[in-house]
């Protein structure tokens, strides 16, 4: 009997916050792992892809199994009857966060996210904004209370990253973890060696 987990059906969205590389890299790793991917990019997300990575949104069709227009609210991923495992919005803009938090959806991105919440499936929001005002924080709380996982793309420097790519990958690996997708990429934190902890204060 094989110990390889079965392929998952995963939704990935990219919206108009800086950090389109997170969504693009997530798609690459999901494809490498053999999972079925469904991709939707908002209009502002398409601008970010062009500005930051120099690629057109539809080019992500080559990294995914299915690509949808954000205006296509009749797509399969807009229905809870279409069984999916998890969804990540990477990056997630504040507007997208606000729509998800309030349940007032205006595009396939936020409708698909709303489906995840109502069907009690995993939804990871890679919220990319700083600084945050009180309204932003309230929307994050509301989304969290509804069942979403808020994951700001904060780099972990204790892994001693040497490149931007390594920092991006560390965040993407955490997205996979939170979507409960086994991957084997990167190294898990194994604590500080006892010799290095000796004499350390609080």
N, C-alpha and C positions, 0 to 999 in steps of 0.2 A: 504494500500500500504506500503510495507516494506521500511524502510530507509536505509537498508543495501546495500552498493555499490556492483555492480556485480563483480565477480572474474576477475582479470586481467591476461594476459599472459605476463610473465616477463622473461627476459634473465639475468642470472648472470654468470660472468666469474671471474676466479681467475688466476692471473698471478704471475710471479716470483719475487715479491717484498715481503719484510717482512710484515706480517699482514694478513695471510690467515684466521685468526679468523674473520675478518670483513665479508668476503664472506660467510663463514660457518654459522655465526650467522644470516646474512641477509636471507639465505635460511631457517633457522629455523623459523624466524618470518613470512616470506612470506607463508610458509606452515601452520603456525598457523592461519594466516589470510584467508587461503583458496584460495590463488592464484595459478595459473598454472605456474610452474617454469621449465625453460630450462637452463641447466648448461653445461658449457664448461670450462675445466681447461687446461692451457698450460703445457708443459713439466716441465718448471721451477716452475710453480705453484704447480704441483704435488709434487715436491721436498720440497717446502715450507710447504705444508700440512703435509707431513711426518715428517719434522724436527720440526715444531712448534706445531703441534697438535697431532702428532702420528697416523694419519689416512691416508689411501690410498685414492687417488682421487675418485676411483669408489665407495667408501663408501658414497660419497655425493649423489649417486643415491637413497639412502634410505631417503634423505632429500628433494628430488626433484621429479618431474614428468618425466623429460626426461634428459638423460645425453649423451653428445657427446664427441668424441675425437677431440682434437684441429686440427688434420690432416683431419678431415671429412669436407672438404670445400663444399661438396655437400649436407650438412644437410639443413633442412628446414629453420633454422634461418639465413642461408646465402642468402636468397631471400627476397626481399622487398614485394613480393606477400603473404608471410606468415605474417599475421597481428600480431604484438606484440605491447604492450603498452609502455614498457621502457626496458632499459638495464643498468646494473651497472657492472663495472669492479672493483672488490674490493678484493685485492689491484690491482692497475694498475702500472706495471713496466714502467720504462723510455723507454725501447725498444717498448713496446706496445703503449705507448703514441706517440712515434715518428712515428710508422706505421700509426696510426689513423690520426695524424696531416698531414701527407704527402699523405695519400690515397694509399700508396704502401703496400697492405696487403699480409701477408704470411701464415695466419692460419685462422681457423674458428673464433677465438676470434676477430681478427681485421677485418675480413670480416663482421661478424655480427655487429660490431660497425660501420663500414662504411655504412652498410645498414640503421642503425638507423639515421645517419646523412643525408643520401640522401633522406630518407623518412620523414625527419623532425620529428623524434620521440625523446623522452627523452633518453639521454645518460649521465650517471654520471661516471666520472673517479676519483677513489679514489687513487690519485697519491701519492705513498709512497717512497719518497727519500729525503735525506737531507745530506749535504747542496746541493744547486742547483747552477750549473754553467749557463752561459748565454744561451748555447744551450738548456738546459732543459727548461728554462723560455720561450725561443722562441717557442719551441714545444707546451708548454701549451697555449701560446697566439694563435698559429695557430689552435689548437684543439678547443679552445674557439670560435674563429672567425668562425669555421666551424659549430658550434652549440652545442658542448659538454659543460657539466658543470664540472668544475674542483673542486673537494672537497678533499683537503688534510685532513687526519684523525687527526685533531687537537683537543685535549680534551678541554671541557668547564669546568673550575674549579669553576665557580660561582654556579654550582649545587652541589658542595661539594661531589664529588664522593669518596666512601670509598674503592672501589675495582677496579681492572683492568676490570672486567666484566661490571661494571657500565660505565666506560669510553668507552669501546667498544660499549655498547648499545647506548650511546648518539650519537656516530657517525653513527651507523646503523639507528637510528631513523631519523637522518638528511637525510640519503640516501633515506629512504622511503618518506620523505617529498618532496625531490627534484624529485623523480620519480612520484610525485602526487598520492601517494597511502595512503589512509586514514588508520590510525593504532591505535590511542588512547594510544600508549605506551609513558611512560615518561611524564614529565611536561614541558609545554611551558614556556619560560621566560616571567614573568609577571611584570617585572620592579622592581626597588628598592623601598621599602616602603618609603613614604614621610618623616617619622620620621628619617629614616636612611640617607636620602638625605640632610637633613637640615645642612647647613654650609659647604657642600662639595664644594670644589673649582673646577676649570676647569681641 
